[in-house]
Amino acid sequence: MAIEAFDRVHLDGTGIDRITEGEVVSVVRDALTAGRGGRIITPNVDILRRARLDRRVRAYLDDADLIVADGMPLIWASRIGGTPLPERVAGSSLVWSLSAGLARDTRSIFVVGGRPATTHAADGASRAAERLAAACPGLRIAGTLCPEYGFERNSAVYATFRDAIKQAKPDMVFVGIGFPKQEIVIDRLRRELPQAWFMGCGAAVNFVAGDVDRAPRWMQRTGLEWAHRLGTEPRRLAGRYLRHDAPYALRLLSAAARRRTAPAELRR
């Protein structure tokens, strides 16, 4: 299944692939078999908002081979606008489904991110990788790294980080160090590993490691996962969610409604 087979739904200037989670896994497996690497970005409301304001964020999206909707407001906007996306494809779920798909081909992953090691536990990347390997027989762990804060700004530290991943030759690299830092790092790593796939996965490494609980499924389905995260990290997320993302989501939905009622020649 070629990536070109999927058309894109445009939301506020960003084209999002009309694709299911299962189809994402199929695309990646087929591309790896053909020797092609790629990049997946899973924009939510916050990333869509930033893309409108920041050329660098827009460049990350323009570089992606697959762009999937990680946020129910994006799904709602596509439905209201008359060009429905088939489903939400969350990065937190893709980590598991991609790992399961790659396991069927005995391929490898490299996990970056998570919480630092303590005297009582290994770092989050290592523990996340162990859980994925246990749940996905056949999956190979090429390596894990939990880099220190600011590593990407120190040329010597970054070189060691880069070389470790390059030498491991993974098929898939999950980078969970927060947006947009993870996309900056992926930009640089892609040059070194053109045949690998990359996905920035934010907090997913912490979820997989068991350090942070993901919202219950009913909250995920109803678009309330943001409320769960806000409750767990209010100081860090309150300003972003309430001051910026919520108003933007309302504008996105309103724009979709206006587009639905506009004459056909003005909808593009």
PyMOL commands that set and color helices and strands:
alter all, ss='L'
color gray80, all
select helices_A, chain A and resi 3-5+21-33+45-53+55-63+72-80+91-104+124-135+151-153+155-168+181-192+204-209+217-221+225-232+234-261+264-266
alter helices_A, ss='H'
color red, helices_A
select strands_A, chain A and resi 8-11+14-17+38-41+66-67+108-113+140-145+172-176+197-200
alter strands_A, ss='S'
color yellow, strands_A
deselect
rebuild
show_as cartoon
